[in-house]
Amino acid sequence: MFNFEKLIAYQETKKLVSHVYTLAEKISNAEGEVIKKQIKKAAVEVPCSIAEGMSLATTSEKIAHLDKAYCSIARVYTLLQLAVELGYVAIADLDAISEELLEISKVVLGLKRKLKGDSYSGVRDDYAPRGEKTEYRDSSLDGVEEI
């Protein structure tokens, strides 16, 4: 087993790929094929970026790949929003997966903070609904000094 396979961020993003693929398959018309392919590609990039990053030597390289994973999560969400606006996917489908995307993004950001050694409290205002604060962290890193 590779070390990155133990990370909650990696495990959860692999599950996300399956969920996104299932949702993308609802796009059945030829006009939606471009978005469908991009949604799938962006979803696959998330766990791949985590795996690649955690396999690199330096912390800065790891963090750069976590940033890439986070950006891919945002890309998946944006593409799904576009799919809804274009009538390819129902809003209920987007709602069903958006919470998962948000939670995974928090775990990725928590892993990034852990690597940086930030003493930050783990609370981000910009992701919380209606001004509430949100906690995020990867508990699989508890007690881990070196990844």
LINBEL-V19921 format. One record per backbone hydrogen bond with DSSP energy under -1.0 kcal/mol. NH is the residue of the N-H (numbers start at 1). CO is the residue of the C=O. E is the energy in kcal/mol with one decimal. If there is no record, write none. Layout:
NH_CO_E, NH_CO_E
This chain:
5_2_-1.0, 6_3_-1.7, 7_4_-1.3, 11_7_-2.4, 12_8_-3.1, 13_9_-1.8, 14_10_-1.7, 15_11_-1.4, 16_12_-2.0, 17_13_-1.7, 18_14_-1.3, 19_15_-2.0, 20_16_-3.0, 21_17_-2.7, 22_18_-2.1, 23_19_-2.1, 24_20_-3.2, 25_21_-1.9, 26_23_-1.7, 27_24_-2.0, 28_26_-1.1, 33_30_-1.3, 36_32_-2.7, 37_33_-2.6, 38_34_-2.1, 39_35_-2.8, 40_36_-2.0, 41_37_-2.5, 42_38_-2.6, 43_39_-2.1, 44_40_-2.2, 45_41_-1.7, 48_44_-1.5, 49_45_-2.4, 50_46_-1.7, 51_47_-2.8, 52_48_-2.8, 53_49_-2.6, 54_50_-2.7, 56_53_-1.5, 62_58_-2.0, 63_59_-2.8, 64_60_-2.1, 65_61_-1.8, 66_62_-2.0, 67_63_-2.4, 68_64_-1.7, 69_65_-2.4, 70_66_-2.6, 71_67_-2.5, 72_68_-2.1, 73_69_-1.9, 74_70_-2.1, 75_71_-2.1, 76_72_-2.5, 77_73_-2.3, 78_74_-2.5, 79_75_-2.8, 80_76_-2.4, 81_77_-2.3, 82_78_-2.4, 83_79_-2.3, 84_80_-2.0, 85_81_-2.7, 86_82_-2.2, 87_84_-1.5, 88_83_-2.7, 89_83_-1.2, 94_90_-1.5, 95_91_-2.7, 96_92_-2.0, 97_93_-1.2, 98_94_-2.1, 101_97_-2.3, 102_98_-2.3, 103_99_-2.6, 104_100_-2.5, 105_101_-2.2, 106_102_-1.8, 107_103_-1.9, 108_104_-2.4, 109_105_-2.3, 110_106_-2.3, 111_107_-2.3, 112_108_-2.2, 113_109_-2.3, 114_110_-2.3, 115_111_-2.3, 116_112_-2.1, 117_113_-1.1, 118_113_-1.8, 124_134_-1.4, 132_129_-2.1, 141_138_-2.1, 142_139_-1.5, 144_141_-2.8
